[in-house]
Amino acid sequence: KAPAVVAATAAPEAPAPPVAAEGSRLWAASVPPLTREGPARPGLGCTIRLRRGLQMPQLGLGGGGLEGMEGRRAVAVALRHGYRLIDTALYYRTEVLQKAHSNNEAVRASLRESLKNLGTDYVDLYLIHNPRAGRIKEVWALLLELRDQGLARAVGVSNFGIGQLEGMREAGLELPEVNQIEVHPWRQLPEVVDYHRKHGIATMCMAPLARGRMFGRSDLAVLAQEMGRGEAEIAVRWSLQKGFIPIPKSIDPARVASNAADGFDLTDGQMARIARLDTGFLSCTMASPCHELPWHLVAEGIPPAEVWGGDRNAKGKGRGKGAGKRGRAAWPDA
């Protein structure tokens, strides 16, 4: 991120199928559905075959806060437990994010720095962290170029909404293969997920546990007690059975293991109960609402901080407290 790097140990790549006719202005209205491959139960050992053929592990370890020796131990535990996707990022600070999009050389430098830090010649998946970074049309075209040069096997976006994805499509740009967004039982974004399915975009779940801020506050707690499972396990299992790619984050070895949510399934009735939990709750009120930024603000320029909250005092703001927040804002009109 910034843009972002997701270092995932992926399965062998199949030949990339054609996804748009040469010179086509708009991408096809629909593409074949993404497929899950591997064991019958979604999760560890399974992959999602992306639109161009890359097999992406269905479960990963979230990367925020994995610094230092504790972070190294968490990654080691995850790999020993069977995780094969590790989410990483150069920076999470918002001021760095927009500087990384200021010009094309800054974008190239960001990827070079990631490759140097990881000690590798390429990454499996490289993401634009947030539409608020701006200059999306030019930056995205450059990421496609870097992918075609072999520096990334797939490219995607994060925190993008339908308006921004449609803006890319209507501009004749290849759509991302992955969109990493905040989706969990309390924020299910059915319209965005349906758009992803229609256009062959994998849904990667950032904060699939809502950072634990809804634990003990909804029917999921009752369901967890009935099943003898933790709320985190059930939230991850819900994501997996929906066909998503969750990346729960923890530095606690026991939780890294339990977050794999292995060894049980949710019934149709239990999935229906979870469907009723959707309140639009945001655990990340700084980044997640940016999926509603109008395309005209981010397509060619860098939006001013005041339209997405970047001028807030960092202490105690933008941290997603309180249930039912949908993060809607009055963005400027064209």
FENSULJO-V501674 format. One record per backbone hydrogen bond with DSSP energy under -1.0 kcal/mol. CO is the residue of the C=O (numbers start at 1). NH is the residue of the N-H. Records with the same first field share a line. If there is no record, write none. Layout:
CO=NH, NH
This chain:
1=90
4=127
5=88
6=8, 125
7=86
8=10
21=24
35=49
37=47
43=46
46=58
47=37
48=56
50=53
53=14
54=50
55=11
56=48
61=87
63=66
67=71
68=72
69=73
70=74
71=75
72=76
73=77
74=78
75=79
76=80
77=81
78=83
84=9
85=61
86=7
93=97
94=98
95=99
96=100
99=102
103=107
104=108
105=109
106=110
107=111
108=112
109=113
110=114
111=115
112=116
113=117
114=118
115=119, 120
123=153
125=6
126=156
127=4
128=158
130=133
131=134
135=139
136=140
137=141
138=142
139=143
140=144
141=145
142=146
143=147
144=148
145=149
146=151
147=150
151=123
154=126
155=177
156=128
157=180
161=165
162=166
163=167
164=168
165=169
166=170
167=171
168=173
169=172
177=202
178=157
179=204
180=159
181=183, 206
184=187
186=279, 280, 281
187=184
189=193
190=194
191=195
192=196
193=197
194=198
195=199
196=201
198=31
202=179
203=245
204=181
205=247
207=210
209=212
210=213
214=217
218=221
219=223
220=224
221=225
222=226
223=227
224=228, 229
230=234
231=235
232=236
233=237
234=238
235=239
236=240
237=241
238=242
239=244
240=243
245=205
246=60
248=62
252=256
253=257
254=258
255=259
257=260
258=261
267=271
268=272
269=273
270=274
271=275
272=276
274=277
284=288
287=290
288=291
289=292
290=293
294=297
295=298, 299
298=136
299=137
301=135
304=307
305=308, 309, 310
309=312
329=331
